[in-house]
Amino acid sequence: MSQKITAIKEPVVEYKDKTLHYRIAKVIGENVDQTLQEMIAVALNRLSAVKDRYQTVSVDSHDGEDGDVQQARQFLNNKIERWSILFNELVRYSDGANKSIITIDESASFLSIDQIAPPVSVDGKRREFLDSIMHMAFLRNHVVVIQSPVLRTRELEKYITWLLKKAGVITQGSVMLNAELPKQQRDKIMNNNTKKVRIGTPLVDTLSNMPVENARETITSEAIKTNHVKVTPKGLGLDIIKVLFTDRERENYGLTDDVFSGDAIDKGNINVSVEISYNYKAKKTSQAIINNISQALRHSHPDDVELTLDKVGKIKGDSLVISKKIKLKFINGIADPEEMYMKIREWLVEQIRLGELDAEAE
């Protein structure tokens, strides 16, 4: 009798760009003597059954009738403790949600659209399609998150506050996950070596020394086109463009002052960006040059310049964002947890070791 041979399907492995975001946790409105990591651990122990951690939230539905509000469930799912760090994931799903599929037949005059429900598990348990998943790690009051398009830091704040109250860990306070560090730490971080400087600015700021917003009240682009009004556009972005082209080249390609002025009047949203960086490792003199450029631009154009600091994150204006871009391995669409935990740990430990973050984060 012939045997049936079943082909083993190889897992689909891919790598995706993700960003680690740092936050520092604080409870406001109530005095607490535990770190956020300790409080969450207590809450998860008290609410050990996943059904006790379900929070029902309202989600706007764009698929149903006008005014439809879809109910979704979100919860902290799988608690993992490694290297004194508590890892978890905020998961959201909607009961009974189906997914639309389309049947591809390129010779047909139209394609069929249907909906499918999630298949039941091997042991007959109900399954649901995930709306979103957000990964996170807690070390004392340090928090690292990998946000999703749906689940952001704000949603995590609300959920943790709800969870801690339900578990009786807090009664009236609220959890804040703050991107702003204490001034002493911010000042120290801002003195780090700059890896990349990017300045982005509108093409035109003024027309004949009048702010564009004011000029729009009295001048039309049609008046400029018909030469009824003559204005002189100015702006840092325009200065950069004029360095790149000679007057004749700009004339030949229609990059005239009248064109720039008319676009500004018509609320054109052209921005000009310049980036200064080094590829791998800068020599001492090169690093000094880029550091000096970054300091000069932060003083002369504070709202336009964005700095990428070595091993830390970004500064935009007065806002400091501690983050890191990483490549994560996904197997069949799911992030490889072991690799993810290791990369989060390495980055967080590095920031503390470098002294960028307060080791205690109290």
C-alpha positions as CSV (number, residue, x, y, z in Angstrom):
1,M,0.0,0.0,0.0
2,S,1.4,3.4,-1.0
3,Q,2.1,5.9,1.8
4,K,0.9,9.4,1.6
5,I,3.8,11.9,1.8
6,T,3.0,15.2,3.5
7,A,5.3,18.1,2.5
8,I,6.7,20.0,5.5
9,K,6.1,23.7,5.0
10,E,9.2,25.8,5.6
11,P,8.6,28.8,8.0
12,V,8.6,32.2,6.4
13,V,11.4,34.2,7.9
14,E,11.7,38.0,7.3
15,Y,13.4,41.0,8.9
16,K,11.5,44.2,9.7
17,D,12.6,47.6,10.9
18,K,11.3,48.5,14.3
19,T,12.0,51.3,16.8
20,L,12.6,50.9,20.5
21,H,11.2,53.9,22.4
22,Y,12.2,54.8,25.9
23,R,9.9,56.1,28.6
24,I,10.2,56.7,32.3
25,A,7.2,55.7,34.4
26,K,5.7,57.8,37.1
27,V,2.5,57.5,39.2
28,I,0.7,60.8,39.7
29,G,-2.2,61.5,42.1
30,E,-1.1,58.9,44.6
31,N,2.0,58.1,46.7
32,V,3.5,54.7,45.9
33,D,6.6,53.0,47.3
34,Q,7.1,50.4,44.5
35,T,8.5,50.7,41.0
36,L,6.2,50.2,38.1
37,Q,7.8,46.8,37.4
38,E,7.0,45.7,40.9
39,M,3.4,46.9,40.8
40,I,2.8,45.2,37.4
41,A,4.2,42.0,38.7
42,V,1.9,42.1,41.7
43,A,-1.1,42.9,39.5
44,L,-0.3,40.0,37.1
45,N,0.0,37.6,40.0
46,R,-3.4,38.7,41.5
47,L,-5.1,38.6,38.0
48,S,-3.5,35.3,36.9
49,A,-6.4,34.3,34.6
50,V,-6.4,36.2,31.3
51,K,-10.1,36.8,31.5
52,D,-9.5,39.0,34.5
53,R,-7.1,41.2,32.6
54,Y,-9.5,41.9,29.7
55,Q,-10.2,45.6,29.3
56,T,-13.1,46.4,26.9
57,V,-12.5,49.5,24.8
58,S,-14.5,51.2,22.1
59,V,-13.0,51.3,18.6
60,D,-14.4,53.4,15.8
61,S,-15.6,51.1,13.0
62,H,-15.3,52.2,9.4
63,D,-16.9,49.1,8.1
64,G,-20.3,49.3,9.6
65,E,-23.1,51.8,9.6
66,D,-22.5,55.5,10.4
67,G,-22.0,55.8,14.1
68,D,-21.1,52.2,14.7
69,V,-18.8,51.7,17.6
70,Q,-16.9,48.4,17.7
71,Q,-16.0,46.8,21.0
72,A,-12.5,45.4,21.4
73,R,-10.6,43.6,24.1
74,Q,-7.1,44.4,25.2
75,F,-4.9,42.8,27.8
76,L,-1.3,42.1,28.9
77,N,-0.7,38.6,27.6
78,N,2.5,36.7,28.2
79,K,4.7,37.6,31.2
80,I,8.4,36.7,30.7
81,E,11.2,37.6,33.2
82,R,14.8,37.6,32.1
83,W,17.9,39.4,33.4
84,S,15.6,41.1,36.1
85,I,13.6,42.6,33.3
86,L,9.8,42.0,32.9
87,F,8.8,41.5,29.3
88,N,5.2,41.5,28.1
89,E,2.8,42.4,25.2
90,L,-0.4,44.4,25.0
91,V,-2.7,42.5,22.7
92,R,-6.0,43.8,21.2
93,Y,-8.7,41.8,19.3
94,S,-12.3,42.2,18.4
95,D,-14.9,39.5,19.0
96,G,-16.3,37.9,15.9
97,A,-14.3,40.0,13.5
98,N,-13.8,38.5,10.0
99,K,-11.3,39.5,7.4
100,S,-12.0,40.4,3.8
101,I,-10.3,38.4,1.1
102,I,-10.2,38.7,-2.7
103,T,-9.9,35.9,-5.2
104,I,-7.4,36.6,-7.9
105,D,-8.4,35.7,-11.4
106,E,-6.8,38.2,-13.8
107,S,-8.8,36.9,-16.8
108,A,-12.1,37.7,-15.1
109,S,-14.0,41.0,-15.6
110,F,-14.2,41.4,-11.8
111,L,-12.8,39.8,-8.7
112,S,-14.8,38.2,-6.0
113,I,-14.6,39.6,-2.5
114,D,-15.5,37.4,0.5
115,Q,-15.0,37.3,4.2
116,I,-13.3,34.6,6.2
117,A,-13.6,33.8,9.9
118,P,-10.6,32.6,11.9
119,P,-10.4,28.8,11.9
120,V,-10.8,27.0,15.2
121,S,-7.8,25.5,16.9
122,V,-6.8,21.8,16.7
123,D,-8.5,21.2,20.1
124,G,-11.6,23.0,19.0
125,K,-11.1,26.3,20.9
126,R,-12.3,29.6,19.4
127,R,-9.8,31.9,17.7
128,E,-10.0,35.6,16.8
129,F,-8.0,37.8,14.4
130,L,-5.6,40.1,16.2
131,D,-6.1,43.8,15.8
132,S,-2.7,44.8,17.1
133,I,0.1,43.8,19.4
134,M,2.6,46.1,21.3
135,H,5.7,44.8,22.9
136,M,7.3,46.2,26.0
137,A,9.8,45.7,28.8
138,F,9.9,47.0,32.4
139,L,13.1,47.5,34.5
140,R,12.2,49.3,37.7
141,N,10.7,52.5,36.3
142,H,12.4,52.2,32.9
143,V,10.0,51.2,30.1
144,V,10.9,50.3,26.5
145,V,8.1,49.9,24.0
146,I,7.8,48.8,20.4
147,Q,4.6,50.6,19.3
148,S,2.2,49.5,16.6
149,P,0.1,51.7,14.4
150,V,-2.9,51.1,16.7
151,L,-1.4,50.6,20.1
152,R,0.7,53.6,21.2
153,T,2.2,54.7,24.5
154,R,-1.0,56.5,25.4
155,E,-3.1,53.3,25.2
156,L,-0.5,51.5,27.3
157,E,-0.7,54.3,30.0
158,K,-4.5,53.9,30.2
159,Y,-4.4,50.1,30.3
160,I,-1.7,49.9,33.0
161,T,-3.7,52.4,35.1
162,W,-6.8,50.3,34.7
163,L,-4.9,47.1,35.5
164,L,-3.3,48.4,38.6
165,K,-6.6,49.7,39.9
166,K,-8.5,46.5,39.2
167,A,-5.8,44.5,41.0
168,G,-6.0,46.9,44.0
169,V,-2.4,48.0,43.6
170,I,-3.4,51.7,43.3
171,T,-6.7,53.3,44.1
172,Q,-6.8,56.8,42.6
173,G,-3.5,57.5,40.9
174,S,-2.6,57.4,37.2
175,V,0.4,56.0,35.4
176,M,2.4,58.3,33.1
177,L,5.0,57.1,30.7
178,N,7.0,60.2,30.1
179,A,9.5,60.8,27.3
180,E,10.9,63.9,29.1
181,L,13.9,63.2,31.4
182,P,15.0,65.2,34.3
183,K,16.9,68.4,33.3
184,Q,20.3,67.1,34.6
185,Q,20.0,64.0,32.4
186,R,18.8,65.9,29.4
187,D,21.7,68.3,29.6
188,K,24.2,65.4,29.8
189,I,22.7,63.6,26.9
190,M,22.6,66.7,24.7
191,N,26.4,66.9,25.1
192,N,26.9,63.5,23.4
193,N,28.6,63.2,20.0
194,T,26.3,64.0,17.1
195,K,26.0,61.3,14.4
196,K,23.7,63.1,12.0
197,V,22.4,66.6,11.6
198,R,19.3,67.2,9.6
199,I,17.8,70.7,9.0
200,G,14.4,70.9,7.4
201,T,12.7,74.2,6.6
202,P,10.0,75.6,4.4
203,L,11.0,76.7,0.9
204,V,9.7,80.3,1.4
205,D,9.3,82.2,4.7
206,T,8.7,85.7,3.6
207,L,7.5,87.7,0.5
208,S,9.1,91.2,0.2
209,N,9.9,90.9,3.9
210,M,6.3,90.1,4.8
211,P,5.5,86.7,6.5
212,V,3.8,84.5,3.9
213,E,0.7,84.1,6.2
214,N,0.2,87.9,6.1
215,A,1.0,88.2,2.3
216,R,-1.8,85.7,1.5
217,E,-4.3,88.3,2.8
218,T,-3.4,90.9,0.2
219,I,-1.7,89.0,-2.7
220,T,-2.9,86.3,-5.0
221,S,-0.9,83.9,-7.1
222,E,-2.7,85.1,-10.2
223,A,-1.5,88.6,-9.6
224,I,2.0,87.4,-9.4
225,K,1.6,85.3,-12.6
226,T,0.3,88.3,-14.6
227,N,3.1,90.6,-13.3
228,H,0.5,92.8,-11.5
229,V,2.5,92.3,-8.3
230,K,6.2,91.9,-8.0
231,V,7.4,90.3,-4.8
232,T,10.8,88.9,-3.6
233,P,10.6,85.5,-1.9
234,K,13.1,84.7,0.8
235,G,13.7,81.7,3.0
236,L,16.4,79.3,4.2
237,G,15.1,76.6,1.9
238,L,15.2,78.9,-1.0
239,D,18.8,79.9,-0.1
240,I,19.8,76.2,-0.3
241,I,18.1,75.8,-3.7
242,K,19.9,78.8,-5.0
243,V,23.3,77.3,-4.0
244,L,22.5,74.2,-6.0
245,F,21.6,76.0,-9.3
246,T,22.9,78.9,-11.3
247,D,20.5,81.7,-12.2
248,R,20.4,80.4,-15.8
249,E,19.7,76.8,-14.7
250,R,16.8,78.0,-12.5
251,E,15.5,80.1,-15.4
252,N,15.7,77.1,-17.8
253,Y,13.9,74.8,-15.5
254,G,11.2,77.2,-14.4
255,L,12.5,77.6,-10.9
256,T,11.9,81.4,-10.9
257,D,11.1,83.7,-8.0
258,D,7.6,84.2,-9.4
259,V,7.0,80.4,-9.4
260,F,8.2,80.1,-5.8
261,S,6.2,83.1,-4.6
262,G,3.0,81.8,-6.3
263,D,3.4,78.4,-4.7
264,A,3.9,80.0,-1.3
265,I,0.7,82.1,-1.7
266,D,-1.2,79.0,-2.7
267,K,-0.2,77.3,0.5
268,G,2.4,75.1,-1.1
269,N,4.0,72.7,1.4
270,I,7.5,72.3,-0.1
271,N,10.2,71.7,2.5
272,V,13.9,71.6,1.9
273,S,16.1,69.3,4.0
274,V,19.9,69.0,4.3
275,E,21.6,66.2,6.0
276,I,25.2,66.1,7.4
277,S,26.4,62.7,8.6
278,Y,29.2,60.2,8.5
279,N,28.8,56.6,7.2
280,Y,30.4,54.4,9.8
281,K,32.9,55.9,12.2
282,A,34.1,59.5,12.3
283,K,37.7,60.6,12.8
284,K,38.3,62.9,15.8
285,T,38.5,66.0,13.7
286,S,35.4,65.0,11.7
287,Q,33.4,64.4,14.9
288,A,34.5,67.8,16.2
289,I,33.3,69.5,13.0
290,I,29.9,67.8,13.1
291,N,29.5,68.5,16.8
292,N,30.2,72.2,16.2
293,I,27.8,72.3,13.3
294,S,25.1,70.8,15.4
295,Q,25.6,73.2,18.3
296,A,25.6,76.2,15.9
297,L,22.4,75.1,14.1
298,R,20.7,74.4,17.5
299,H,21.3,78.0,18.4
300,S,20.6,79.7,15.0
301,H,17.7,77.5,13.8
302,P,16.4,75.6,16.9
303,D,13.0,74.8,15.5
304,D,14.3,73.5,12.1
305,V,17.2,71.2,13.2
306,E,17.0,67.6,14.2
307,L,20.1,65.8,15.7
308,T,20.7,62.1,15.8
309,L,23.0,61.5,18.8
310,D,25.4,58.6,18.9
311,K,23.9,55.5,20.7
312,V,21.1,57.6,22.3
313,G,18.3,59.1,20.1
314,K,17.2,62.3,18.6
315,I,16.8,66.0,19.5
316,K,14.2,68.1,17.7
317,G,14.1,71.6,19.0
318,D,14.0,71.3,22.8
319,S,12.5,67.8,22.6
320,L,14.7,64.9,23.3
321,V,13.6,61.4,22.1
322,I,15.6,58.4,23.3
323,S,15.1,55.7,20.7
324,K,16.9,53.2,18.5
325,K,16.0,51.6,15.2
326,I,16.6,47.8,15.1
327,K,16.0,45.0,12.7
328,L,13.8,42.2,14.1
329,K,13.4,38.7,12.9
330,F,9.8,37.6,12.2
331,I,8.9,34.0,11.8
332,N,5.5,33.4,10.0
333,G,4.6,37.1,10.8
334,I,5.4,36.9,14.5
335,A,8.4,38.6,16.1
336,D,11.1,36.1,17.3
337,P,10.8,36.7,21.1
338,E,14.3,35.5,22.1
339,E,16.0,37.9,19.7
340,M,13.6,40.8,20.6
341,Y,14.2,40.3,24.4
342,M,18.0,40.3,23.8
343,K,18.0,43.4,21.7
344,I,15.8,45.3,24.2
345,R,18.1,44.3,27.1
346,E,21.3,45.2,25.2
347,W,20.0,48.7,24.4
348,L,18.6,49.4,27.8
349,V,21.6,48.2,29.7
350,E,23.9,50.2,27.3
351,Q,22.0,53.4,28.1
352,I,22.3,52.8,31.9
353,R,25.9,51.8,31.6
354,L,26.7,55.0,29.6
355,G,25.0,57.0,32.3
356,E,22.3,58.3,29.9
357,L,19.6,56.9,32.1
358,D,19.3,57.0,35.9
359,A,20.2,53.5,37.0
360,E,17.6,53.6,39.7
361,A,14.9,55.6,37.9
362,E,13.0,56.3,41.1
